[in-house]
Amino acid sequence: MKKFFESLANVWKIEELKNRILVTLGILLVYRFGAQVTLPGIDASKLANLADQTGQGIGGLLDMFTGGAFSQASVFALGIMPYISASIVVQLMGMAVPYLQKLQKDGESGRKKINQITRWLTIIITLVQAPGYIYNLYRTLPQDAFLLGFNSFAFLFSSVIILVTGTIFAMWLGEKITDKGIGNGISLLIMVGIIARLPQSFAQEVTSTLTNGNGGPVLLVFEIILWLLVIIASILLVMAVRKIPVQYARRSASGEYEQDAMGGNRQFIPLKLNASGVMPIIFAQAIMFIPAAVAGLSDTETAQSITGQFSDMFGLAYNIVFALLIIVFTYFYTAITVPTNKMADDLKRSGGFIPGIRPGIETSDFLDKVMSLVTFPGSLFLALIAVFPAIVVNLMNVQPNWGMFFGGTSLLIMVGVAIDTIQQINSYLLNRHYDGLMKSGKNRKAVA
């Protein structure tokens, strides 16, 4: 532990890294402040009904991703989610639209144009979602909560403009973190919003467990241990790789160690156990919204039953369908994001080959086969992590808000973003001849 704190102290010895961390913290503070600013024209003291609506279920999930801004009727109520939706749409369209495929191959200039397309699509999506959010406020809040009058066009127009502006500003903050700070800005904004809900959710669980006699301190300690074990399992899911050995026809005589030290060719191809990240969960979650939305258009008994089952995030039917969709989307997203053909071509051009496998098509088929075999346990593990909140809520009777931190998108986002940020900090330390955060932290100039 002492060595870890020594390494942490070394972070502040690197001026550029220190400035980047301070910029990141400052921007995150601005974002959290904006999440507490209520839309003009709404009485902030009369948001209790909205808070009840987002206390659990799908509303609670949306509120978690926005760091409580959704339930506060904040200027950041839609958060960064429209930008995430736009990014997913552009990525999927890149498989079918030749123009986007060309941009993806144009390097930095193509990336800038794709980013510009994503920004415009974000505005369009927000313009669609913002009136829906205002309509939900009309249905949820009492009429006297609207200071400009109930169903007022002035309130509707101004609020839509503010919500769109809030999302654009949040998107800009995320991009500034990526450019001037440390880590991926958009992911950090989501992670901070999720973490902001953690203390309140844990406090509710402590009150329920200790005050209401729902298990006592022994159960609370067991929940904390289980939570830490789930975090460790999530880290293993994110970090696990299947190493495919590679040999090269031409090698430097300087030796393998020097090759590694100078950034030479790696001797294996790392195929990740979970190459798709949290995207299958996000896709599956979006699909799960559809049955309840469609059934809600009808007043029949069957439609109401479907609405009830697909609105209960902790119900059996919901989680069975949810898990199956995650497995399917894991294979789908892995297939479109892991280019085994390109990997085989790059390997052939660099003079490398997999022992026992011919370069070219056979290598591509081999990588595709191994990727499929690796994805199967990865998809099962991902589905288990995704439905684990429902398991602990139903079997251990934990509070729904606290149960959301036992798995699902929220936990995987926190773990993934934390690992990515730590890796970036490590790269700065290693480039300045310091060991990483998990090493001794001493200056390595003498041995470099």
Residue, then its C-alpha position, 0 to 999 in steps of 0.5 A: m500500500k505504501k508503494f501505491f501511495e508513492s506512485l500516486a505522489n509521482v503523478w503530481k511530479i509530472e506537470e503535464l499529467k497534473n494539469r490534465i487531471l486538474v482540467t478533468l476534475g474541473i470539467l467534471l465539477v462543471y458537469r455535476f453543477g449543471a445536473q443540479v440546475t432545474l429547467p426554468g419555469i419548473d418549481a424545484s420543490k415539487l419534483a417529488n412525483l418525478a423522483d418517485q417515477t425514477g426511483q426504480g425500473i427503467g426510469g431509475l436506469l435513465d436517472m443513473f446514467t444522467g447522474g440524477a439530472f433526469s429526476q431533477a428536471s435539470v438542464f442536463a436531463l437528457g445527459i450525454m445519452p443522445y450522443i451515445s445513441a448517435s455514435i451507435v447509429v453512425q457506427l452501424m451505418g458505417m457497415a452499409v453506407p459506402y460514404l461512411q466506409k470511405l470516411q473510415k479509411d481516410g484517417e484523421s480527416g475522415r474521423k473529423k467528418i464522422n465526428q461532425i456527422t455524429r454531432w448533427l445526428t445528436i442534435i436531431i435525436t435530442l430534438v426528438q427526445a426533448p419534447g417527449y421528456i417535457y410531455n412526461l413532465y406534464r404527465t408526472l408533475p402537478q399543474d402548479a409545478f409549471l410556473l409559466g402555466f400548464n401546457s404553455f407553449a413558451f415553456l415547451f419551446s424554451s425547455v426544448i431549446i435548453l435541453v438541446t443546448g444542455t446535451i450539446f454543452a455536455m458533449w462539448l465538455g466530454e470532448k474537451i476532457t478527451d483533448k485537454g484532460i485524461g481519459n475518454g471524456i464521454s465515458l467519464l461523464i457517464m461514470v461520474g453520473i453513475i458514481a454520484r448515485l452510489p452514496q445515496s443508494f448505499a445509504q438507503e441500503v444501510t438504513s433498510t438493513l440496520t434500521n428496519g431489521n432487514g438482515g442486520p449488519v451481518l447481511l450488510v457485510f456480506e453484501i459489500i463482500l459480494w459487491l467487491l467480488v462482482i467488481i473483481a469478476s467484471i475486471l476479469l471480464v474486461m481484461a481477459v484475452r486469448k493469446i494467439p501465438v505469432q512467429y515472424a520470418r524476419r526478426s531483429a538480432s537485438g533480441e526479444y527483450e529489446q524489441d519489447a522495450m523499443g515497441g517492436n512486434r508482439q509475439f501474440i495476437p490478443l483476442k479479448l474475451n469480451a471484445s464488444g464491451v457494454m454495447p450488447i447490453i446497451f443494444a439489448q436494453a434499447i430493444m427491451f423498451i420497445p414491447a412496453a412502449v408498443a403495448g402501452l398504446s393499447d388498453t387491452e388486458t394482454a397489452q397491460s400484462i406485457t407492459g407490466q412484465f417488460s417494465d419490471m427490470f427485476g422480473l423473471a420474464y424480463n431478465i430471461v429475454f434480456a440475457l438472450l438478447i445480450i448473447v445474440f448482440t455479443y456475437f453480432y457486435t463482435a462480428i462487426t468490430v473485430p476484423t479478422n480478415k484485416m488482422a490476417d492481411d496485416l499479419k501477412r504483410s508484416g511477415g508474421f504467421i500463426p504456427g501451423i496455419r497458412p497466411g491469408i484465408e486460412t489465418s482469417d478463418f482460424l482467427d474467426k473460429v477462435m473468436s467465436l469460441v472465445t465469444f461464447p463464454g464471454s457472452l454468457f459471462l456478460a449476460l450473467i453480469a447484466v442480470f445479476p442485479a435482478i438476482v440480488v434484488n429478488l434473492m437477497n431483498v436489497q434495495p433496487n437502487w443499490g442492487m443496480f450497482f451489482g452488475g449491468t451497464s453501470l458496473l461495467i462502465m465504471v470498471g471499463v472507464a477506470i481501467d482505461t483512465i489508469q492505463q493512460i496515467n500509467s503511460y505518462l508515468l512510464n514515459r517519464h521513467y516512473d513505474g506505473l500505479m501498481k508498481s513501486g513508483k520509484n524513479r527509473k532513470a538509473v535503469a532506463 
